[in-house]
Amino acid sequence: MGTAQIVATVLAGAVTITAVVLALRAVRTIVSVIRRGQPDPARFAGKAARTRTMLRETLGHTRMLKWSAIGAAHWFVMVSFLILFLLVVEAYFEVADPSAGLPVIGHWIVYGFVTEWIGIFGLAGILYLIFVRQRAIRAPRSRFLGSTMWQAYFVEGVILGVLVCGFLIRGFKVANGTFEFPGWATPLSHAVGSVLPEAGDGPTWVALVKLLISMGWLITIGLNPTMGVAWHRFLAFFNIFFKRSPEKPAGSGLGALRPMMSAGKLLDFEEADPEKDQFGVATIDQFTWKGLLDFATCTECGRCQSQCPAWNTAKPLSPKLMVLSLRDHAFDVLAMAEKAQQPLIGDIIDPDVLWSCTTCGACVEQCPVDIEHVDHIVDMRRYQVLIESSFPAEAGVMLRNLENKGNPWGAPQNTREDWTKGLGFEVPRAGSGADFEYLFWVGCAGAFEDRAKKTTRAVA
């Protein structure tokens, strides 16, 4: 081992120890935040179905591939991160010996071939994703608006740097005549080696740079446990596994609203006590642990934001920014316990943000890591309505009409069937004793609202 190898090995060891210590500290912080949440025992049911769904959504990229080109590029970047981790491990051996490789499998042609082509497609994928981000941020209402851009640039730069270093290491080995794989299996490495000079210590120094970049990434995310754009590559597996509806296909939304829970149990309104039981969510600790995991997992990709009808009509709601506000508050609470009882609505989330949501589920359908935005919005609304009696003035009129007349318009109940007058035929009713193959549910709008009544009559 020469001087270069000794110096590089010492530096690599020091930065690795630092990175691992900081990363473990960040993991402890994230786990501590999640554990502050309320129980949610239903999340542990159906482990086999959850495992299948998690593998299908992660390895198959079923959510990401809704945007096909971006999804394909991200898939190669993800796979390159998983598989090329072996090349990062290999770099420790190359630091100590410029002609060394990964023990046992490092000389297999299959290993060289697979890592070469995953690296090539991963390089193409990250370059495409960088291009997409730069093009998207120029849009008037970019899906990246509000995202922490330096973190995204940092992660993109790290991936690009690690991949480039991998090919430079192999290129120097080719130039030095110590590379073990043939040109047909590793064409880019041989092409790089053909333009590099022979340099005995070249692989050592590039391997050190590669490790400094990799461990620099680990140190950075260790110092920033809220850095979802990086941490999601670990947390997403858990968040998808514990999603509310594991049997539903990707992109199906949530379905029915989540029932009201208190301390992990269904709330019984006949027996519930507002002084003891939880009605909705008022403070950050009243979210379930899955809710806090949702917030920590957010990648800040903005796909939810781009599909939100409220956001696209210039309403104050952005599902992404709401989640980020709740995430930052959750981690602030861990550092400052006295903030745990700070009211969410008004202090953290503007009421107009909360009531702009149409509960359409587009955000949930688009989220690649299965964050359940609608559940969290509805839970905060429930507290506002049931405990604070706080809701928009328009909703007050509607609720009074529902209470007094049974419909949002306040129309007399004996006019519910007025839309049937003048049709020229009898409209059969369910419950009249006849059998029906289909049931047309008219609803309040179809029965009372003038424009909707025209549609109802046409359908009948």
N, C-alpha and C positions, 0 to 999 in steps of 0.2 A: 504494500500500500504506500503510494507516494504522498508527498506533501499536500498536493491538491486533494487527494482522496481523504486525508486525515482532516483537513480544514473543512471540507464539504460535509463529511460525516458528523463532525461536532456541531456545525451549524444546523444541519438537518435534524439532528437529535434534539437540540435545544428548542427549535421552533415547533417541533412536533409535540414535545412535552407541554409547552405553553398552550398550544392549540387544544390539545385533548383536555387539559384542566379547565380551560375556559368553556369548552363545549359541554363538558359534564355539568359545570355550574349552570349553564343556560338550560340544559335539560331539566335540572332540578327546579329551576324557576318556572319553566313552562308547566311541569307536572304540578307544582304547588298552586299555580293559578287555576288549572283545570279542576283540581281536587276541592276548590272552594265552592264549586257548583252544587246544586241540589241533586238528590238521587234520581236516577232514571233507569229502573231495573229492566224495563222492556228492551233496552238496547242489547241485552246479552242473550236474548232468545234467538233461536234459529241460526246457530253458529255456522252450520254447513252452508246454508243459503247466503249468509253474509260473506263467507269466504269465497264462494263462487262469484258473487257480485263484485267483491273487491278485486279479485284477479281479472275478471272480465273488463271492469272499468279501467284498471291500471294498465295491465298488459295489452288489452285490446283498444285502449284509448277511446272508448265508445262515446264519451262526452266531447273530448277534444276533436274527434273526427267529424263532428257536426260542421266544423269549419275545416274542410278537408286538407287544404295545403298546409295551413298552420298546424293542424293536428298531426299530419305526417311528419313535418319538420320537428315538432315537439317530441314525437315518439322516438325519433332517432337520437335526439339530444338526451332524452331520458335513458334510453338503452345504453348510449355511450357513457353516461354517468355511472350506470350500474356495472357494465362490463369493463369499462376502462379504469375502474377502480383498481383492477389488477395491475394496470400499467403504473398507477401511482405507487402501489406496493413494490413493483419491480424497480421503480426509481431509487428506492432505498438500497437495493443491491448494486445498481449502476453508479450510485454515489461512491460506494466503497470500491467498486471494480468496474471500470468503463467497458469492459468486455462481457460483464456478467448479465444474466437474465433472471427471470422468475424461476425459482427451483421447481423441479418435477415437470411442470407443463410448459415452462418457458421456451423449450426448444421444439415443441410440437408444431408441425406445419399448420394444423387446424387452428391452434391458438394464434399463430401469426396471421393467418388468413382472416379469421373472424375479427380480431382486434383491428386489423388494417382497414377492413371495409366498414366496420362500425365507426371507426375514426373518420373515414372519408365522408360517410353520410352524416355523421354527427357534425362535422365541420361545415358541410353544406347547410345542414339544418339550422345551426346557430347563426350563420351568416344571413339566412333567409329571415329568421326571427328578428334579428337586428334591423334588417331592411323594413320589415313590417312595422316594427315599433316606430322607426323614424318617419315612415309615411303616415302612420296613424296619428301621431301627436300633432300633425299639422292640420288635422280636421278641426272645424269650429267647436264641436262637442266630442272630443276624443274620449274613447273608453279608458284611456290612461290618465285623464284629467283627475288630479287628486292622488294619484299613486306616488309612492316615494321613489322618484326616478333615479336618484343616485344608486339606490340599492339594485335596481334592475340593470343599470349600466354596469355596475360592479360585477354582478353575477354573469352577465353576458361576456364581459371581458375576461373573467376567470375561466369560463368554459372555453372560450376561444384560445386563451393563453395556454391552458393545459393541453389542448388538442394539438396546437402548433408545436409545443415543446416535445410532445410525443413523437411527432414525425421528424423533428430535428435530431432527437436522440438516435432514432433509427437511421437517419441520414448519415450522421457521423460514424455510426457503426459500419454502414456500407462503405463510406470513404476509408475507414480504417481497416477494412477487410475482416471485421469480426462479426458481421451480421449473419445470423443463422438461417434466414428464410430466403427462398428463391424469388426472382423478380416477378414471376407470374402470380405468386401469392400476395406479394407486397409491392405493387407497382409504384405507389406514391413515395414510399420510403426509398426505393431505389432511384426514383427520379430526383428526389431531394439530395440523396447521397452523391449523385452524379455531378452536382454543382458545388458541393461542399469540399473544402480542402481536408487532407488527412490531418487529424488532430487527436493525439492519444488521449488527452484529458477532456476532449470535447464532450463526450457523453456524460462525464462526471459533472461538469459545470452546468450543462443544460438540465440534467436530472435535478441538480440542486435548485435551479430556478423553478423547475416544475414543482418541486416540493414546497418551495417558498410561496408560490402562487396558491397551491392547494391548501397549505396550512394557514396562509394569510386569509383565505376564504373562511376556514374554520374558526380562526381567531375573530374575524369580523362578525360572523353570525353568533359566536359565543358572547360577544359584547352587545349584541342586538337580538335578544330573544323574541322581539316582535317583528323580526325581519321575515315576514311570511313568504316573500319571493324566493327565499332560500330554504326556510324551515319546512315549507310545504312538501318538499321531496321526501321528508321523513313522516310528517304528520298526516299527509293525504291518505296513506294506507289505512291508518286508524280511523280517520274521519269517514271514509267511504265504508269501511267495515261496520261502523256503528250508525249508519244512516237509518232514517226512520222506516223506510219501506224497502228492505233488501230484495224482495221478490220482484219489485217493479223494474221494468227496463229503463236504461238511461234515457233521460229526457222526458220522463212522464210526469214531472212535477211531484207534488206531495200528495195530492188527492184531498181527502177530508181534513179539516183543521184538527190539530192535535187537541185532545180534550184537556180541560183544566186539571192541573195536578197540584198537590201540596205535599211536600216532603216525600215525593216519589210515589204517591198514591192518588188515585182518582178522587177528585173533590166531590163530596156528597153535599149538594146544596141544601138538603133537608136538615143536615146535621152540622153544617159548616159554621165556624165561629170566626168572624172577621178579625177578632183580637188574637186568635191563635193560628188560624189557617192562612195560607197564602193565596190571594186572589190576583192572578196575573203576576207581572214582574214590575217592581218599583225600584230595586237597587241591583247592582251588578251581581251580587252573591245569590240573588233569587233565580237567576238563570240556572238551568241544569248544567251538569259538567259537560254534556255534549254541546250545549250552547257555547260554553267557554272554549271548548276544543274547536268549534266552528270558527270563532273569532281568531284563534291562534293560527289556523290553517290557511286563512285567506291569502291568495297569491297576488292580490292587487292587479289581476289581469284585466278587470273591467268588463268582462263579458256580460255580467249581470247588468251593469250600468248601461251598456250599449243596447240592451233589449228591453229596458224598463220603460213602459209607456209614460210614467210620470216624468222621468228624466228627459225623455225625448219630446215632451211638451212643456219643457222649462219649468216644471214643478220643482220644489226644493228637495225632493227625495232622490238620493242615489243609494241603491242597496250597498254598493261597495263602500262608500264613504261612511254610511251608518255602521257597517261592520267594523271598519277601521277605527271609528271613534269608540265603539264598545271594547274593541281589543286593547287600545291604548289605555282606556280607563281601567280595564281589568288588571293590567300589569301595574298601573299606578297604585291601585288599591293594595297590591301585595307589598309595595314599598312603603305605603302610607296607610296603615290600617284604619285610621280615622275617616278615610274617604269611602269606606265600604258602605256606609249608610247614606252616601250622597245620592239624592234623587236623580234618576236618569233623565226624566222628561223635564226639559227646561234648562238643566245644568249641562247635560251631555248631548242629548238629542232634542232638537227643536220640535215642538208639537206639530208644526206644519209639515215637518218631514214625516212624522208618524202617520198623519192622516192623509198624506198624499198617495199612500199605497192603495192600489186597487185589488190587492191579493190575487192577482192573475197567475202568479207562479212562474212568470218568465225568467226571473232571476234564478230560481231553484232549478228550472229546466236547463239553463245554460251553464250553471256553475260546474267546472270540471272536478271540483273536490267535494261536491255534495253539501255545501253550506245550506242551511234551512232558514233563509232570510224571513220568509213569511211567518213561520212559527214565532220567531222572536218579535217581529212587529206586532203580531196579534196578541202575544202575551203582554207586551207593554200597553197596548190599547185596552186590554181587559182590565188592568189595574186602574187606568185612567177613568174608565166608564163606571166600574163597579164600586171603587173605593173613593176616587176623587170626584166622581160625577163631572168629569171634565171632557168635553168633546166639542167639535165645531158647532156653531149656532144652527147650521143647516140640519145637522144630525138631531138636534133637540126637537125641531119641528117634526121630523120623521118619526122619532121615538114616541112623541106624544100622540101622533096620528095612529101609530101601531097599537099603542096602549088603549086608545079610546075607540078607534074604528076598525082596527084589524088590518089596515093597509097604509102604506106610506103617504097616500094622497089625501087621506081623511075622508074619502067618499063613503056615503052610506052603504052598509052591507047589502041592503035590498036592491042595490043597483049593480051588483057583481055580474049578473047575467044579462044586463042590458045590451051587451055587444051581440047577442044572438038574435035580437029583434030585426025583422025584415030580411032574414036570410032566405026565406022561402022553403026551408026544410027544418025538421026537428033535429036539434043537437042532442045526441044521447049523452047520458051522464054515467060516470062510473058509480057503482053502488046501486044501480037501478035493477040489478038482477041479471042483466045481459052479460055475455062473455065478450071480451075485446082482445084483439091481438096487439093493438097499440093503444097507448094512452097519451093524449095531448094535454100536457099540463099548461094551462093558460097563465096562471100566476097573477099577481096583482097588476103588474104593468099591462099585460095583455087584456085585463078585464077593465081597467080604469083609465089608463092613459090614452088620450085621443088618437095619437099617431100609432101607438102600438095596437089599438083595437082594430085598425084597418088591416094590419098584418094577421091578427087573430082571425078575423072574418075570412080573409083570403085563404088561410090554411084550412079552416073548417070547410 
